[in-house]
Amino acid sequence: MVTCYLRYEIDPYKKREFEHYARLWIPLVERFGGTHHGYFLPHEGASDIALALFAFDSLADYETYRKRVAEDVDCKAAFAYAERTRLYPAL
């Protein structure tokens, strides 16, 4: 099993946009064979950090997911929403 995580720094003025974006990706990951474990925010400390966790049975399945996501119209729309609202994973 391969578990991926993305770390986000959430603009406090864009919490609603982030929640919408997060809700877009859960069914998309699952549509392409992954298991989305949700978005996790710290209980204590900084409240502007979120982690997204999702898993695939194998690295090959994850690589297939990446290819399919790049071509899927709904995924492209989710990426475009993130671009418009400037929601990016933290590097």
PyMOL Python script that loads the backbone (N, CA, C, O; Angstrom):
from pymol import cmd

cmd.read_pdbstr("""\
ATOM      1  N   MET A   1       0.847  -1.180   0.000  1.00  0.00           N
ATOM      2  CA  MET A   1       0.000   0.000   0.000  1.00  0.00           C
ATOM      3  C   MET A   1       0.891   1.241   0.000  1.00  0.00           C
ATOM      4  O   MET A   1       1.931   1.273   0.658  1.00  0.00           O
ATOM      5  N   VAL A   2       0.472   2.252  -0.740  1.00  0.00           N
ATOM      6  CA  VAL A   2       1.164   3.534  -0.817  1.00  0.00           C
ATOM      7  C   VAL A   2       0.215   4.601  -0.289  1.00  0.00           C
ATOM      8  O   VAL A   2      -0.895   4.758  -0.798  1.00  0.00           O
ATOM      9  N   THR A   3       0.650   5.331   0.727  1.00  0.00           N
ATOM     10  CA  THR A   3      -0.154   6.425   1.270  1.00  0.00           C
ATOM     11  C   THR A   3       0.521   7.741   0.930  1.00  0.00           C
ATOM     12  O   THR A   3       1.710   7.925   1.190  1.00  0.00           O
ATOM     13  N   CYS A   4      -0.231   8.639   0.359  1.00  0.00           N
ATOM     14  CA  CYS A   4       0.258   9.954  -0.035  1.00  0.00           C
ATOM     15  C   CYS A   4      -0.286  10.987   0.935  1.00  0.00           C
ATOM     16  O   CYS A   4      -1.371  10.827   1.495  1.00  0.00           O
ATOM     17  N   TYR A   5       0.470  12.031   1.121  1.00  0.00           N
ATOM     18  CA  TYR A   5      -0.069  13.138   1.907  1.00  0.00           C
ATOM     19  C   TYR A   5       0.310  14.454   1.250  1.00  0.00           C
ATOM     20  O   TYR A   5       1.386  14.608   0.671  1.00  0.00           O
ATOM     21  N   LEU A   6      -0.601  15.379   1.363  1.00  0.00           N
ATOM     22  CA  LEU A   6      -0.383  16.748   0.905  1.00  0.00           C
ATOM     23  C   LEU A   6      -0.560  17.654   2.109  1.00  0.00           C
ATOM     24  O   LEU A   6      -1.496  17.489   2.891  1.00  0.00           O
ATOM     25  N   ARG A   7       0.327  18.594   2.250  1.00  0.00           N
ATOM     26  CA  ARG A   7       0.258  19.551   3.357  1.00  0.00           C
ATOM     27  C   ARG A   7      -0.178  20.894   2.790  1.00  0.00           C
ATOM     28  O   ARG A   7       0.425  21.402   1.845  1.00  0.00           O
ATOM     29  N   TYR A   8      -1.215  21.457   3.363  1.00  0.00           N
ATOM     30  CA  TYR A   8      -1.739  22.742   2.932  1.00  0.00           C
ATOM     31  C   TYR A   8      -1.574  23.773   4.035  1.00  0.00           C
ATOM     32  O   TYR A   8      -1.772  23.474   5.212  1.00  0.00           O
ATOM     33  N   GLU A   9      -1.211  24.980   3.651  1.00  0.00           N
ATOM     34  CA  GLU A   9      -1.302  26.126   4.540  1.00  0.00           C
ATOM     35  C   GLU A   9      -2.530  26.900   4.088  1.00  0.00           C
ATOM     36  O   GLU A   9      -2.583  27.405   2.967  1.00  0.00           O
ATOM     37  N   ILE A  10      -3.506  26.984   4.966  1.00  0.00           N
ATOM     38  CA  ILE A  10      -4.805  27.546   4.591  1.00  0.00           C
ATOM     39  C   ILE A  10      -4.840  29.032   4.939  1.00  0.00           C
ATOM     40  O   ILE A  10      -4.596  29.424   6.080  1.00  0.00           O
ATOM     41  N   ASP A  11      -5.142  29.830   3.954  1.00  0.00           N
ATOM     42  CA  ASP A  11      -5.365  31.255   4.185  1.00  0.00           C
ATOM     43  C   ASP A  11      -6.610  31.381   5.061  1.00  0.00           C
ATOM     44  O   ASP A  11      -7.666  30.874   4.684  1.00  0.00           O
ATOM     45  N   PRO A  12      -6.520  32.035   6.210  1.00  0.00           N
ATOM     46  CA  PRO A  12      -7.675  32.122   7.101  1.00  0.00           C
ATOM     47  C   PRO A  12      -8.891  32.784   6.458  1.00  0.00           C
ATOM     48  O   PRO A  12     -10.018  32.585   6.913  1.00  0.00           O
ATOM     49  N   TYR A  13      -8.676  33.556   5.419  1.00  0.00           N
ATOM     50  CA  TYR A  13      -9.791  34.200   4.717  1.00  0.00           C
ATOM     51  C   TYR A  13     -10.376  33.313   3.625  1.00  0.00           C
ATOM     52  O   TYR A  13     -11.333  33.700   2.953  1.00  0.00           O
ATOM     53  N   LYS A  14      -9.801  32.123   3.446  1.00  0.00           N
ATOM     54  CA  LYS A  14     -10.272  31.224   2.387  1.00  0.00           C
ATOM     55  C   LYS A  14     -10.651  29.850   2.929  1.00  0.00           C
ATOM     56  O   LYS A  14     -10.531  28.850   2.221  1.00  0.00           O
ATOM     57  N   LYS A  15     -11.099  29.794   4.160  1.00  0.00           N
ATOM     58  CA  LYS A  15     -11.478  28.500   4.742  1.00  0.00           C
ATOM     59  C   LYS A  15     -12.635  27.868   3.991  1.00  0.00           C
ATOM     60  O   LYS A  15     -12.645  26.656   3.775  1.00  0.00           O
ATOM     61  N   ARG A  16     -13.602  28.668   3.593  1.00  0.00           N
ATOM     62  CA  ARG A  16     -14.759  28.135   2.857  1.00  0.00           C
ATOM     63  C   ARG A  16     -14.323  27.573   1.502  1.00  0.00           C
ATOM     64  O   ARG A  16     -14.787  26.510   1.089  1.00  0.00           O
ATOM     65  N   GLU A  17     -13.438  28.285   0.818  1.00  0.00           N
ATOM     66  CA  GLU A  17     -12.941  27.815  -0.474  1.00  0.00           C
ATOM     67  C   GLU A  17     -12.145  26.513  -0.309  1.00  0.00           C
ATOM     68  O   GLU A  17     -12.260  25.595  -1.121  1.00  0.00           O
ATOM     69  N   PHE A  18     -11.339  26.452   0.758  1.00  0.00           N
ATOM     70  CA  PHE A  18     -10.572  25.233   0.989  1.00  0.00           C
ATOM     71  C   PHE A  18     -11.491  24.052   1.268  1.00  0.00           C
ATOM     72  O   PHE A  18     -11.270  22.956   0.754  1.00  0.00           O
ATOM     73  N   GLU A  19     -12.516  24.269   2.078  1.00  0.00           N
ATOM     74  CA  GLU A  19     -13.448  23.184   2.377  1.00  0.00           C
ATOM     75  C   GLU A  19     -14.123  22.691   1.101  1.00  0.00           C
ATOM     76  O   GLU A  19     -14.279  21.483   0.917  1.00  0.00           O
ATOM     77  N   HIS A  20     -14.523  23.594   0.227  1.00  0.00           N
ATOM     78  CA  HIS A  20     -15.125  23.202  -1.050  1.00  0.00           C
ATOM     79  C   HIS A  20     -14.143  22.381  -1.878  1.00  0.00           C
ATOM     80  O   HIS A  20     -14.496  21.332  -2.417  1.00  0.00           O
ATOM     81  N   TYR A  21     -12.916  22.863  -1.973  1.00  0.00           N
ATOM     82  CA  TYR A  21     -11.872  22.167  -2.731  1.00  0.00           C
ATOM     83  C   TYR A  21     -11.629  20.770  -2.157  1.00  0.00           C
ATOM     84  O   TYR A  21     -11.528  19.800  -2.909  1.00  0.00           O
ATOM     85  N   ALA A  22     -11.537  20.666  -0.845  1.00  0.00           N
ATOM     86  CA  ALA A  22     -11.300  19.372  -0.202  1.00  0.00           C
ATOM     87  C   ALA A  22     -12.432  18.398  -0.525  1.00  0.00           C
ATOM     88  O   ALA A  22     -12.189  17.226  -0.813  1.00  0.00           O
ATOM     89  N   ARG A  23     -13.661  18.888  -0.474  1.00  0.00           N
ATOM     90  CA  ARG A  23     -14.809  18.019  -0.767  1.00  0.00           C
ATOM     91  C   ARG A  23     -14.830  17.562  -2.229  1.00  0.00           C
ATOM     92  O   ARG A  23     -15.374  16.501  -2.536  1.00  0.00           O
ATOM     93  N   LEU A  24     -14.251  18.341  -3.118  1.00  0.00           N
ATOM     94  CA  LEU A  24     -14.165  17.928  -4.522  1.00  0.00           C
ATOM     95  C   LEU A  24     -13.281  16.695  -4.681  1.00  0.00           C
ATOM     96  O   LEU A  24     -13.602  15.791  -5.453  1.00  0.00           O
ATOM     97  N   TRP A  25     -12.163  16.659  -3.947  1.00  0.00           N
ATOM     98  CA  TRP A  25     -11.155  15.625  -4.177  1.00  0.00           C
ATOM     99  C   TRP A  25     -11.470  14.280  -3.559  1.00  0.00           C
ATOM    100  O   TRP A  25     -11.002  13.260  -4.063  1.00  0.00           O
ATOM    101  N   ILE A  26     -12.236  14.235  -2.500  1.00  0.00           N
ATOM    102  CA  ILE A  26     -12.498  12.936  -1.861  1.00  0.00           C
ATOM    103  C   ILE A  26     -13.138  11.951  -2.842  1.00  0.00           C
ATOM    104  O   ILE A  26     -12.620  10.844  -2.990  1.00  0.00           O
ATOM    105  N   PRO A  27     -14.229  12.294  -3.512  1.00  0.00           N
ATOM    106  CA  PRO A  27     -14.801  11.324  -4.461  1.00  0.00           C
ATOM    107  C   PRO A  27     -13.937  11.125  -5.710  1.00  0.00           C
ATOM    108  O   PRO A  27     -13.983  10.064  -6.331  1.00  0.00           O
ATOM    109  N   LEU A  28     -13.153  12.138  -6.079  1.00  0.00           N
ATOM    110  CA  LEU A  28     -12.301  11.970  -7.261  1.00  0.00           C
ATOM    111  C   LEU A  28     -11.214  10.928  -7.005  1.00  0.00           C
ATOM    112  O   LEU A  28     -10.965  10.075  -7.856  1.00  0.00           O
ATOM    113  N   VAL A  29     -10.579  10.989  -5.863  1.00  0.00           N
ATOM    114  CA  VAL A  29      -9.562   9.987  -5.525  1.00  0.00           C
ATOM    115  C   VAL A  29     -10.189   8.598  -5.514  1.00  0.00           C
ATOM    116  O   VAL A  29      -9.611   7.643  -6.032  1.00  0.00           O
ATOM    117  N   GLU A  30     -11.362   8.495  -4.924  1.00  0.00           N
ATOM    118  CA  GLU A  30     -12.023   7.194  -4.826  1.00  0.00           C
ATOM    119  C   GLU A  30     -12.495   6.691  -6.190  1.00  0.00           C
ATOM    120  O   GLU A  30     -12.493   5.486  -6.444  1.00  0.00           O
ATOM    121  N   ARG A  31     -12.893   7.602  -7.057  1.00  0.00           N
ATOM    122  CA  ARG A  31     -13.313   7.211  -8.410  1.00  0.00           C
ATOM    123  C   ARG A  31     -12.178   6.510  -9.151  1.00  0.00           C
ATOM    124  O   ARG A  31     -12.418   5.618  -9.965  1.00  0.00           O
ATOM    125  N   PHE A  32     -10.957   6.912  -8.870  1.00  0.00           N
ATOM    126  CA  PHE A  32      -9.802   6.360  -9.573  1.00  0.00           C
ATOM    127  C   PHE A  32      -9.067   5.296  -8.766  1.00  0.00           C
ATOM    128  O   PHE A  32      -7.880   5.058  -8.986  1.00  0.00           O
ATOM    129  N   GLY A  33      -9.768   4.657  -7.834  1.00  0.00           N
ATOM    130  CA  GLY A  33      -9.235   3.489  -7.161  1.00  0.00           C
ATOM    131  C   GLY A  33      -8.511   3.724  -5.859  1.00  0.00           C
ATOM    132  O   GLY A  33      -7.996   2.777  -5.265  1.00  0.00           O
ATOM    133  N   GLY A  34      -8.457   4.958  -5.398  1.00  0.00           N
ATOM    134  CA  GLY A  34      -7.783   5.235  -4.135  1.00  0.00           C
ATOM    135  C   GLY A  34      -8.757   5.255  -2.971  1.00  0.00           C
ATOM    136  O   GLY A  34      -9.974   5.209  -3.150  1.00  0.00           O
ATOM    137  N   THR A  35      -8.200   5.325  -1.791  1.00  0.00           N
ATOM    138  CA  THR A  35      -8.977   5.508  -0.573  1.00  0.00           C
ATOM    139  C   THR A  35      -8.570   6.847   0.016  1.00  0.00           C
ATOM    140  O   THR A  35      -7.418   7.040   0.405  1.00  0.00           O
ATOM    141  N   HIS A  36      -9.516   7.765   0.081  1.00  0.00           N
ATOM    142  CA  HIS A  36      -9.212   9.073   0.659  1.00  0.00           C
ATOM    143  C   HIS A  36      -9.535   9.006   2.143  1.00  0.00           C
ATOM    144  O   HIS A  36     -10.652   8.664   2.531  1.00  0.00           O
ATOM    145  N   HIS A  37      -8.557   9.333   2.962  1.00  0.00           N
ATOM    146  CA  HIS A  37      -8.725   9.239   4.408  1.00  0.00           C
ATOM    147  C   HIS A  37      -9.170  10.562   5.025  1.00  0.00           C
ATOM    148  O   HIS A  37      -9.366  10.645   6.238  1.00  0.00           O
ATOM    149  N   GLY A  38      -9.327  11.577   4.217  1.00  0.00           N
ATOM    150  CA  GLY A  38      -9.814  12.855   4.699  1.00  0.00           C
ATOM    151  C   GLY A  38      -8.722  13.887   4.864  1.00  0.00           C
ATOM    152  O   GLY A  38      -7.573  13.687   4.471  1.00  0.00           O
ATOM    153  N   TYR A  39      -9.120  14.995   5.458  1.00  0.00           N
ATOM    154  CA  TYR A  39      -8.230  16.124   5.714  1.00  0.00           C
ATOM    155  C   TYR A  39      -8.107  16.267   7.217  1.00  0.00           C
ATOM    156  O   TYR A  39      -9.106  16.248   7.935  1.00  0.00           O
ATOM    157  N   PHE A  40      -6.898  16.408   7.682  1.00  0.00           N
ATOM    158  CA  PHE A  40      -6.632  16.450   9.115  1.00  0.00           C
ATOM    159  C   PHE A  40      -6.047  17.801   9.479  1.00  0.00           C
ATOM    160  O   PHE A  40      -5.111  18.287   8.843  1.00  0.00           O
ATOM    161  N   LEU A  41      -6.615  18.394  10.511  1.00  0.00           N
ATOM    162  CA  LEU A  41      -6.129  19.667  11.025  1.00  0.00           C
ATOM    163  C   LEU A  41      -5.627  19.434  12.440  1.00  0.00           C
ATOM    164  O   LEU A  41      -6.159  18.584  13.154  1.00  0.00           O
ATOM    165  N   PRO A  42      -4.618  20.174  12.850  1.00  0.00           N
ATOM    166  CA  PRO A  42      -4.073  19.941  14.186  1.00  0.00           C
ATOM    167  C   PRO A  42      -5.074  20.313  15.279  1.00  0.00           C
ATOM    168  O   PRO A  42      -5.865  21.246  15.135  1.00  0.00           O
ATOM    169  N   HIS A  43      -5.017  19.575  16.347  1.00  0.00           N
ATOM    170  CA  HIS A  43      -5.873  19.856  17.501  1.00  0.00           C
ATOM    171  C   HIS A  43      -5.343  21.059  18.278  1.00  0.00           C
ATOM    172  O   HIS A  43      -6.107  21.852  18.830  1.00  0.00           O
ATOM    173  N   GLU A  44      -4.034  21.172  18.304  1.00  0.00           N
ATOM    174  CA  GLU A  44      -3.394  22.270  19.018  1.00  0.00           C
ATOM    175  C   GLU A  44      -2.386  22.933  18.096  1.00  0.00           C
ATOM    176  O   GLU A  44      -1.961  22.347  17.100  1.00  0.00           O
ATOM    177  N   GLY A  45      -2.016  24.131  18.426  1.00  0.00           N
ATOM    178  CA  GLY A  45      -1.013  24.828  17.628  1.00  0.00           C
ATOM    179  C   GLY A  45      -1.639  25.572  16.470  1.00  0.00           C
ATOM    180  O   GLY A  45      -2.779  26.027  16.549  1.00  0.00           O
ATOM    181  N   ALA A  46      -0.873  25.691  15.384  1.00  0.00           N
ATOM    182  CA  ALA A  46      -1.316  26.457  14.211  1.00  0.00           C
ATOM    183  C   ALA A  46      -2.616  25.890  13.655  1.00  0.00           C
ATOM    184  O   ALA A  46      -2.770  24.677  13.516  1.00  0.00           O
ATOM    185  N   SER A  47      -3.538  26.776  13.343  1.00  0.00           N
ATOM    186  CA  SER A  47      -4.822  26.324  12.799  1.00  0.00           C
ATOM    187  C   SER A  47      -4.909  26.552  11.298  1.00  0.00           C
ATOM    188  O   SER A  47      -5.988  26.451  10.713  1.00  0.00           O
ATOM    189  N   ASP A  48      -3.782  26.859  10.675  1.00  0.00           N
ATOM    190  CA  ASP A  48      -3.803  27.112   9.237  1.00  0.00           C
ATOM    191  C   ASP A  48      -3.158  25.984   8.439  1.00  0.00           C
ATOM    192  O   ASP A  48      -2.824  26.169   7.269  1.00  0.00           O
ATOM    193  N   ILE A  49      -2.980  24.826   9.053  1.00  0.00           N
ATOM    194  CA  ILE A  49      -2.355  23.683   8.400  1.00  0.00           C
ATOM    195  C   ILE A  49      -3.375  22.564   8.268  1.00  0.00           C
ATOM    196  O   ILE A  49      -4.138  22.302   9.198  1.00  0.00           O
ATOM    197  N   ALA A  50      -3.392  21.905   7.120  1.00  0.00           N
ATOM    198  CA  ALA A  50      -4.219  20.716   6.915  1.00  0.00           C
ATOM    199  C   ALA A  50      -3.395  19.689   6.156  1.00  0.00           C
ATOM    200  O   ALA A  50      -2.588  20.038   5.295  1.00  0.00           O
ATOM    201  N   LEU A  51      -3.605  18.433   6.481  1.00  0.00           N
ATOM    202  CA  LEU A  51      -2.977  17.337   5.754  1.00  0.00           C
ATOM    203  C   LEU A  51      -4.069  16.523   5.081  1.00  0.00           C
ATOM    204  O   LEU A  51      -5.073  16.184   5.707  1.00  0.00           O
ATOM    205  N   ALA A  52      -3.874  16.212   3.813  1.00  0.00           N
ATOM    206  CA  ALA A  52      -4.760  15.305   3.094  1.00  0.00           C
ATOM    207  C   ALA A  52      -4.034  13.971   2.990  1.00  0.00           C
ATOM    208  O   ALA A  52      -2.866  13.929   2.603  1.00  0.00           O
ATOM    209  N   LEU A  53      -4.716  12.882   3.331  1.00  0.00           N
ATOM    210  CA  LEU A  53      -4.133  11.546   3.235  1.00  0.00           C
ATOM    211  C   LEU A  53      -4.988  10.697   2.319  1.00  0.00           C
ATOM    212  O   LEU A  53      -6.207  10.624   2.479  1.00  0.00           O
ATOM    213  N   PHE A  54      -4.339  10.052   1.353  1.00  0.00           N
ATOM    214  CA  PHE A  54      -5.041   9.127   0.484  1.00  0.00           C
ATOM    215  C   PHE A  54      -4.092   8.006   0.098  1.00  0.00           C
ATOM    216  O   PHE A  54      -2.879   8.204   0.030  1.00  0.00           O
ATOM    217  N   ALA A  55      -4.652   6.823  -0.157  1.00  0.00           N
ATOM    218  CA  ALA A  55      -3.825   5.638  -0.357  1.00  0.00           C
ATOM    219  C   ALA A  55      -4.258   4.843  -1.587  1.00  0.00           C
ATOM    220  O   ALA A  55      -5.400   4.913  -2.042  1.00  0.00           O
ATOM    221  N   PHE A  56      -3.292   4.084  -2.101  1.00  0.00           N
ATOM    222  CA  PHE A  56      -3.519   3.170  -3.218  1.00  0.00           C
ATOM    223  C   PHE A  56      -2.885   1.838  -2.878  1.00  0.00           C
ATOM    224  O   PHE A  56      -1.944   1.777  -2.087  1.00  0.00           O
ATOM    225  N   ASP A  57      -3.391   0.774  -3.469  1.00  0.00           N
ATOM    226  CA  ASP A  57      -2.881  -0.564  -3.171  1.00  0.00           C
ATOM    227  C   ASP A  57      -1.425  -0.748  -3.567  1.00  0.00           C
ATOM    228  O   ASP A  57      -0.703  -1.535  -2.955  1.00  0.00           O
ATOM    229  N   SER A  58      -0.993  -0.015  -4.599  1.00  0.00           N
ATOM    230  CA  SER A  58       0.384  -0.171  -5.061  1.00  0.00           C
ATOM    231  C   SER A  58       0.869   1.127  -5.698  1.00  0.00           C
ATOM    232  O   SER A  58       0.078   2.018  -6.007  1.00  0.00           O
ATOM    233  N   LEU A  59       2.160   1.215  -5.885  1.00  0.00           N
ATOM    234  CA  LEU A  59       2.736   2.366  -6.575  1.00  0.00           C
ATOM    235  C   LEU A  59       2.230   2.424  -8.015  1.00  0.00           C
ATOM    236  O   LEU A  59       1.997   3.509  -8.547  1.00  0.00           O
ATOM    237  N   ALA A  60       2.063   1.279  -8.637  1.00  0.00           N
ATOM    238  CA  ALA A  60       1.537   1.235 -10.012  1.00  0.00           C
ATOM    239  C   ALA A  60       0.124   1.824 -10.058  1.00  0.00           C
ATOM    240  O   ALA A  60      -0.210   2.564 -10.983  1.00  0.00           O
ATOM    241  N   ASP A  61      -0.705   1.496  -9.062  1.00  0.00           N
ATOM    242  CA  ASP A  61      -2.062   2.059  -9.014  1.00  0.00           C
ATOM    243  C   ASP A  61      -2.015   3.574  -8.843  1.00  0.00           C
ATOM    244  O   ASP A  61      -2.805   4.297  -9.451  1.00  0.00           O
ATOM    245  N   TYR A  62      -1.092   4.047  -8.019  1.00  0.00           N
ATOM    246  CA  TYR A  62      -0.946   5.496  -7.836  1.00  0.00           C
ATOM    247  C   TYR A  62      -0.499   6.152  -9.132  1.00  0.00           C
ATOM    248  O   TYR A  62      -1.006   7.219  -9.480  1.00  0.00           O
ATOM    249  N   GLU A  63       0.427   5.551  -9.847  1.00  0.00           N
ATOM    250  CA  GLU A  63       0.891   6.127 -11.116  1.00  0.00           C
ATOM    251  C   GLU A  63      -0.234   6.166 -12.142  1.00  0.00           C
ATOM    252  O   GLU A  63      -0.339   7.119 -12.915  1.00  0.00           O
ATOM    253  N   THR A  64      -1.073   5.138 -12.152  1.00  0.00           N
ATOM    254  CA  THR A  64      -2.239   5.129 -13.045  1.00  0.00           C
ATOM    255  C   THR A  64      -3.194   6.254 -12.662  1.00  0.00           C
ATOM    256  O   THR A  64      -3.717   6.951 -13.531  1.00  0.00           O
ATOM    257  N   TYR A  65      -3.420   6.431 -11.366  1.00  0.00           N
ATOM    258  CA  TYR A  65      -4.263   7.523 -10.869  1.00  0.00           C
ATOM    259  C   TYR A  65      -3.738   8.862 -11.385  1.00  0.00           C
ATOM    260  O   TYR A  65      -4.509   9.676 -11.892  1.00  0.00           O
ATOM    261  N   ARG A  66      -2.437   9.093 -11.260  1.00  0.00           N
ATOM    262  CA  ARG A  66      -1.850  10.370 -11.694  1.00  0.00           C
ATOM    263  C   ARG A  66      -2.106  10.621 -13.183  1.00  0.00           C
ATOM    264  O   ARG A  66      -2.409  11.747 -13.577  1.00  0.00           O
ATOM    265  N   LYS A  67      -1.988   9.602 -13.991  1.00  0.00           N
ATOM    266  CA  LYS A  67      -2.240   9.752 -15.436  1.00  0.00           C
ATOM    267  C   LYS A  67      -3.708  10.057 -15.703  1.00  0.00           C
ATOM    268  O   LYS A  67      -4.027  10.936 -16.503  1.00  0.00           O
ATOM    269  N   ARG A  68      -4.594   9.338 -15.040  1.00  0.00           N
ATOM    270  CA  ARG A  68      -6.023   9.527 -15.270  1.00  0.00           C
ATOM    271  C   ARG A  68      -6.498  10.886 -14.780  1.00  0.00           C
ATOM    272  O   ARG A  68      -7.331  11.522 -15.425  1.00  0.00           O
ATOM    273  N   VAL A  69      -5.973  11.338 -13.639  1.00  0.00           N
ATOM    274  CA  VAL A  69      -6.335  12.647 -13.090  1.00  0.00           C
ATOM    275  C   VAL A  69      -5.968  13.763 -14.062  1.00  0.00           C
ATOM    276  O   VAL A  69      -6.717  14.727 -14.215  1.00  0.00           O
ATOM    277  N   ALA A  70      -4.832  13.634 -14.709  1.00  0.00           N
ATOM    278  CA  ALA A  70      -4.365  14.665 -15.637  1.00  0.00           C
ATOM    279  C   ALA A  70      -5.288  14.806 -16.844  1.00  0.00           C
ATOM    280  O   ALA A  70      -5.300  15.849 -17.498  1.00  0.00           O
ATOM    281  N   GLU A  71      -6.057  13.768 -17.141  1.00  0.00           N
ATOM    282  CA  GLU A  71      -6.923  13.770 -18.319  1.00  0.00           C
ATOM    283  C   GLU A  71      -8.401  13.963 -17.992  1.00  0.00           C
ATOM    284  O   GLU A  71      -9.195  14.236 -18.893  1.00  0.00           O
ATOM    285  N   ASP A  72      -8.783  13.829 -16.732  1.00  0.00           N
ATOM    286  CA  ASP A  72     -10.190  13.842 -16.339  1.00  0.00           C
ATOM    287  C   ASP A  72     -10.747  15.264 -16.260  1.00  0.00           C
ATOM    288  O   ASP A  72     -10.106  16.151 -15.697  1.00  0.00           O
ATOM    289  N   VAL A  73     -11.925  15.481 -16.816  1.00  0.00           N
ATOM    290  CA  VAL A  73     -12.537  16.810 -16.847  1.00  0.00           C
ATOM    291  C   VAL A  73     -12.867  17.324 -15.448  1.00  0.00           C
ATOM    292  O   VAL A  73     -12.682  18.510 -15.178  1.00  0.00           O
ATOM    293  N   ASP A  74     -13.350  16.462 -14.550  1.00  0.00           N
ATOM    294  CA  ASP A  74     -13.680  16.903 -13.193  1.00  0.00           C
ATOM    295  C   ASP A  74     -12.420  17.266 -12.405  1.00  0.00           C
ATOM    296  O   ASP A  74     -12.423  18.217 -11.624  1.00  0.00           O
ATOM    297  N   CYS A  75     -11.361  16.517 -12.612  1.00  0.00           N
ATOM    298  CA  CYS A  75     -10.093  16.834 -11.945  1.00  0.00           C
ATOM    299  C   CYS A  75      -9.518  18.144 -12.480  1.00  0.00           C
ATOM    300  O   CYS A  75      -8.993  18.958 -11.720  1.00  0.00           O
ATOM    301  N   LYS A  76      -9.622  18.335 -13.770  1.00  0.00           N
ATOM    302  CA  LYS A  76      -9.156  19.600 -14.350  1.00  0.00           C
ATOM    303  C   LYS A  76      -9.938  20.773 -13.763  1.00  0.00           C
ATOM    304  O   LYS A  76      -9.373  21.833 -13.494  1.00  0.00           O
ATOM    305  N   ALA A  77     -11.239  20.575 -13.566  1.00  0.00           N
ATOM    306  CA  ALA A  77     -12.063  21.636 -12.967  1.00  0.00           C
ATOM    307  C   ALA A  77     -11.631  21.901 -11.522  1.00  0.00           C
ATOM    308  O   ALA A  77     -11.600  23.056 -11.097  1.00  0.00           O
ATOM    309  N   ALA A  78     -11.300  20.862 -10.768  1.00  0.00           N
ATOM    310  CA  ALA A  78     -10.834  21.041  -9.385  1.00  0.00           C
ATOM    311  C   ALA A  78      -9.504  21.790  -9.365  1.00  0.00           C
ATOM    312  O   ALA A  78      -9.301  22.683  -8.542  1.00  0.00           O
ATOM    313  N   PHE A  79      -8.599  21.425 -10.273  1.00  0.00           N
ATOM    314  CA  PHE A  79      -7.322  22.138 -10.363  1.00  0.00           C
ATOM    315  C   PHE A  79      -7.545  23.604 -10.745  1.00  0.00           C
ATOM    316  O   PHE A  79      -6.882  24.494 -10.212  1.00  0.00           O
ATOM    317  N   ALA A  80      -8.471  23.851 -11.659  1.00  0.00           N
ATOM    318  CA  ALA A  80      -8.769  25.221 -12.080  1.00  0.00           C
ATOM    319  C   ALA A  80      -9.356  26.026 -10.912  1.00  0.00           C
ATOM    320  O   ALA A  80      -9.033  27.202 -10.743  1.00  0.00           O
ATOM    321  N   TYR A  81     -10.211  25.395 -10.115  1.00  0.00           N
ATOM    322  CA  TYR A  81     -10.762  26.061  -8.932  1.00  0.00           C
ATOM    323  C   TYR A  81      -9.633  26.449  -7.976  1.00  0.00           C
ATOM    324  O   TYR A  81      -9.612  27.563  -7.453  1.00  0.00           O
ATOM    325  N   ALA A  82      -8.705  25.534  -7.753  1.00  0.00           N
ATOM    326  CA  ALA A  82      -7.565  25.826  -6.874  1.00  0.00           C
ATOM    327  C   ALA A  82      -6.732  26.978  -7.429  1.00  0.00           C
ATOM    328  O   ALA A  82      -6.251  27.825  -6.676  1.00  0.00           O
ATOM    329  N   GLU A  83      -6.569  27.003  -8.712  1.00  0.00           N
ATOM    330  CA  GLU A  83      -5.796  28.081  -9.339  1.00  0.00           C
ATOM    331  C   GLU A  83      -6.521  29.422  -9.187  1.00  0.00           C
ATOM    332  O   GLU A  83      -5.911  30.431  -8.835  1.00  0.00           O
ATOM    333  N   ARG A  84      -7.827  29.418  -9.456  1.00  0.00           N
ATOM    334  CA  ARG A  84      -8.616  30.654  -9.342  1.00  0.00           C
ATOM    335  C   ARG A  84      -8.618  31.198  -7.924  1.00  0.00           C
ATOM    336  O   ARG A  84      -8.517  32.407  -7.717  1.00  0.00           O
ATOM    337  N   THR A  85      -8.732  30.310  -6.953  1.00  0.00           N
ATOM    338  CA  THR A  85      -8.837  30.739  -5.562  1.00  0.00           C
ATOM    339  C   THR A  85      -7.479  30.745  -4.855  1.00  0.00           C
ATOM    340  O   THR A  85      -7.387  31.083  -3.675  1.00  0.00           O
ATOM    341  N   ARG A  86      -6.445  30.374  -5.578  1.00  0.00           N
ATOM    342  CA  ARG A  86      -5.064  30.369  -5.064  1.00  0.00           C
ATOM    343  C   ARG A  86      -4.903  29.463  -3.845  1.00  0.00           C
ATOM    344  O   ARG A  86      -4.339  29.853  -2.823  1.00  0.00           O
ATOM    345  N   LEU A  87      -5.423  28.234  -3.990  1.00  0.00           N
ATOM    346  CA  LEU A  87      -5.263  27.201  -2.959  1.00  0.00           C
ATOM    347  C   LEU A  87      -4.195  26.236  -3.454  1.00  0.00           C
ATOM    348  O   LEU A  87      -4.400  25.527  -4.439  1.00  0.00           O
ATOM    349  N   TYR A  88      -3.074  26.210  -2.780  1.00  0.00           N
ATOM    350  CA  TYR A  88      -1.972  25.371  -3.217  1.00  0.00           C
ATOM    351  C   TYR A  88      -1.437  24.556  -2.046  1.00  0.00           C
ATOM    352  O   TYR A  88      -1.427  25.034  -0.911  1.00  0.00           O
ATOM    353  N   PRO A  89      -0.990  23.323  -2.313  1.00  0.00           N
ATOM    354  CA  PRO A  89      -0.278  22.594  -1.241  1.00  0.00           C
ATOM    355  C   PRO A  89       0.986  23.370  -0.864  1.00  0.00           C
ATOM    356  O   PRO A  89       1.616  24.004  -1.710  1.00  0.00           O
ATOM    357  N   ALA A  90       1.337  23.309   0.399  1.00  0.00           N
ATOM    358  CA  ALA A  90       2.559  23.956   0.875  1.00  0.00           C
ATOM    359  C   ALA A  90       3.756  23.135   0.405  1.00  0.00           C
ATOM    360  O   ALA A  90       3.700  21.906   0.368  1.00  0.00           O
ATOM    361  N   LEU A  91       4.818  23.811   0.055  1.00  0.00           N
ATOM    362  CA  LEU A  91       6.028  23.106  -0.378  1.00  0.00           C
ATOM    363  C   LEU A  91       6.962  22.899   0.779  1.00  0.00           C
ATOM    364  O   LEU A  91       8.037  22.321   0.609  1.00  0.00           O
TER     365      LEU A  91
END
""", "prot")
cmd.dss("prot")
cmd.show_as("cartoon", "prot")
cmd.util.cbc("prot")
cmd.orient("prot")
